[in-house]
Amino acid sequence: MSVEEQYRKVFAKSAELYAQAVEVFPSGVTHDARYMQPFPVYVERAQGARKWTVEGRELIDYWTGHGSLMLGHSHPTLVRAVTEQVQKGTHYGANHELELAWGQLVKELVPGAERVRFTGSGTEATLMAIRLARAYTGRRIIVKFASHFHGWHDAMTAGVYPPYDVPSSVGVPPGALADVHVAPPNDLAYLQRLFAAEGDQIAGVILEPTGGAWGTTPFIPGFLENLRALCSETGVLLIFDEVITGFRLAPGGAQEYFNLRADLCTFAKVLAGGLTGGAVTGPAEIMDILAFTSDAKHNRFGKFSHPGTFNANPLSAAAGVAMLTEIKTGEPSRLANANCAYLIDGFNQAFKEVGVTGFAYGEGSMFHFGFGLTGYTEKKDFAKWEPLMQIPGHIASPFRQAMLLNGVDMTGQGGWLSAVHTKVDLDLTIEAFAKTLSMLKAEGVLA
Ligand SMILES: Cc1ncc(COP(=O)(O)O)c(C=O)c1O
């Protein structure tokens, strides 16, 4: 039986549900990344590093809530915090002490966070950060890097997917992208030329600190430092989009991990303990454009207008406080980072043993694969920047089907570890990976 035939047989109940879902949701899914061929699996419960499909199949999970569950699924501390809060109210339409505690924790952990503003999601956070950069500098251009993802609002649809020539979505008016400049990553000379020509019109540079698509294209050593210097010289704000890296790489996110300072940072995911929520942090001088005392030079309202029904809602605040209290100890990042290095070693060993061309790599607690590629052993090798450093489409679906059959769920671009993946989980995962490579080699999908 082929991998796909086995997949259809084992996950038959998921197939039935999916057949209903296509009548409800476009393509049957509620997030593009959850779409897969011939159908995605349906999950009915999760605990720790595991989740169970509707067929009762146990999976080791490396989606970890799209990277938000640093403490795994339903961690007792978070369950307690959210359960207590849900009984006390889910939305007061008023200020509350938990939002204050949450904001204070963010201030304490994030370098340079003199002020914090909570949003409903990561997309809203990057929307706010680039608008703040424009308001503060009075300039119009935002530079982003090809392959970097910053959510799905109009301006950030530029240069996301290879070959980066059209926006990642239809329906975006050209005007929304007119002042967004997509730069190739790791090319300092390109940026120097751009800054020399248009520096006085550049408001900010936004980036994912570990590289595009949470590190599929890492920055080469020294690039971020040089970019930091370039921004400081020209008054351009450097924006770290820490939606994935924040509270993950280290308690202080990428700024702490790389020992670098951004002017503004955006957060979501781990920030809100696996519930919905985002945030922007930065110096008071910039963030106070949101304040009612802001001076009227910015626009006729005198401030950056910011509503948002679910900003800092009590449930997200409760989960966020519980999560960040654990993160503050430094243990979750330390554990997840060490375990990820172990997993990457195991994957690379499997590539060798099975005789399939490719390699695994990553940063902190995030891992990726370069199928069919060789010649990348160090970060500096990414200077050549092959735009397709993600699992190609014709491999992604069979790879995911085989991994699911072998008891592991990860995205088509790799995965995120939590602090509760155990050594047993990791060894089982490496075994499943080696088995998957063999299965796909036998089918001629991998060579
Ligand atoms: C780096 C980055 N920025 C922004 C976002 C958007 O966040 P959200 O999905 O909460 O809107 C994501 C989501 O994965 C992300 O990875």
The ligand as an SDF file (V2000), in Angstrom:
LIG
                    3D

 16 16  0  0  0  0  0  0  0  0999 V2000
    6.7360   36.2540   12.7210 C   0  0  0  0  0  0  0  0  0  0  0  0
    5.2440   36.3630   12.7300 C   0  0  0  0  0  0  0  0  0  0  0  0
    4.6760   37.5780   12.7510 N   0  0  0  0  0  0  0  0  0  0  0  0
    3.3430   37.7290   12.7930 C   0  0  0  0  0  0  0  0  0  0  0  0
    2.5050   36.6440   12.8080 C   0  0  0  0  0  0  0  0  0  0  0  0
    1.0270   36.8220   12.8530 C   0  0  0  0  0  0  0  0  0  0  0  0
    0.5340   36.4900   14.1010 O   0  0  0  0  0  0  0  0  0  0  0  0
   -0.9970   36.0640   14.2910 P   0  0  0  0  0  0  0  0  0  0  0  0
   -1.1580   34.7330   13.6320 O   0  0  0  0  0  0  0  0  0  0  0  0
   -1.1850   36.0330   15.7800 O   0  0  0  0  0  0  0  0  0  0  0  0
   -1.8060   37.1320   13.6360 O   0  0  0  0  0  0  0  0  0  0  0  0
    3.0480   35.3530   12.7960 C   0  0  0  0  0  0  0  0  0  0  0  0
    2.1740   34.1600   12.8340 C   0  0  0  0  0  0  0  0  0  0  0  0
    2.5800   33.0390   12.7090 O   0  0  0  0  0  0  0  0  0  0  0  0
    4.4490   35.2120   12.7450 C   0  0  0  0  0  0  0  0  0  0  0  0
    5.0070   34.0040   12.6830 O   0  0  0  0  0  0  0  0  0  0  0  0
  1  2  1  0
  2  3  1  0
  2 15  2  0
  3  4  2  0
  4  5  1  0
  5  6  1  0
  5 12  2  0
  6  7  1  0
  7  8  1  0
  8  9  2  0
  8 10  1  0
  8 11  1  0
 12 13  1  0
 12 15  1  0
 13 14  2  0
 15 16  1  0
M  END
$$$$
